[in-house]
Amino acid sequence: MRIILTGEDGQLAKILHQVLTAEGLTIIPFPEQENNITEHTIVQKISDASPDMVIHCAAMTNVDGCAKDPDMAFRVNAFGTQNVAHGCLCCNARMVYISTNEVFDGRADYPYQEGDATNPINPYGSSKLAGEKMAARYLKNLYIVRTAWLFSSGRNNFPAKIMAAADANKELKVVTDEISNPTYAPDLALAIAKLIKTEVYGTYHFVNSNPCSRYDFAKEILRLSGRENVPICPITLSEYPRPSTVPPFAALLNTNGARLGIELRSWQQALTDYFAEMVQNDLNS
């Protein structure tokens, strides 16, 4: 199988590249600097590459950035996705679209299943939901994979930011009333690799199990990183003003994937592996 990965410099695409290559699949080079998904020329470029599948990871994922510039959010996440889906249609390629828990409003008191009604409350969620709808308008052979709170080795993720803040400050303040599923990018990549073998198209919620608050996630990060001595103060979303309004309870439940035997472990187990990977990377550097 020949696969294009959009957003190849992002944390998920990098790990997908490793996982899929290890499984003997062919990744078609598609450098971002030459392939802007917001330009209509991407349609012909995808068609000319003749992939069997496009895994569409490229997105504007800065939630507050999307709130500050909603036009750009829709240009990238909605119309960029439309271009990618159009390119897939032109060469009869399948598509995986990476979406988000923020397509939900967070007013539920139970984890959202794949068929639950969407109702985004910020420009990021609205633009990603528009991307879902545009991809579905073009393609029948489409996987929509929603995830949440993605993290992996590197600096641009919640664990790295919590550790950096702990090293720089005497006390941390983290919200207790924003709840979802921390998701380890290598676990998500393995789940996607299994999914694309099934040819069972539809919407999937791939997140590590056991939803938690940002506060509980941060506490475990401090514990596993040896920073338990840093005080952490629980606060509410109302005490943490930011440009974007986030869904307070946007935990996801993996129902459709579980029916296919694709399940992700707990985020606590994944976070332990995250730190083991950091130690190994330090030893190898």
Sequence and secondary structure as in RCSB ss.txt:
>XXXX:A:sequence
MRIILTGEDGQLAKILHQVLTAEGLTIIPFPEQENNITEHTIVQKISDASPDMVIHCAAMTNVDGCAKDPDMAFR
VNAFGTQNVAHGCLCCNARMVYISTNEVFDGRADYPYQEGDATNPINPYGSSKLAGEKMAARYLKNLYIVRTAWL
FSSGRNNFPAKIMAAADANKELKVVTDEISNPTYAPDLALAIAKLIKTEVYGTYHFVNSNPCSRYDFAKEILRLS
GRENVPICPITLSEYPRPSTVPPFAALLNTNGARLGIELRSWQQALTDYFAEMVQNDLNS
>XXXX:A:secstr
 EEEEESTTSHHHHHHHHHHHHTT EEE   GGG  TTSTHHHHHHHHH  SEEEE      HHHHHH HHHHHI
IIIIHHHHHHHHHHHHT EEEEEEEGGGS S  SS B TTS     SHHHHHHHHHHHHHHHH SSEEEEEE SE
E SSSSSHHHHHHHHHHH S EEEESS EE  EEHHHHHHHHHHHTTT   EEEE   BS EEHHHHHHHHHHHT
T TTS EEEE GGGS  SS   SB  B   HHHHTT    BHHHHHHHHHHHHHHHHHH 
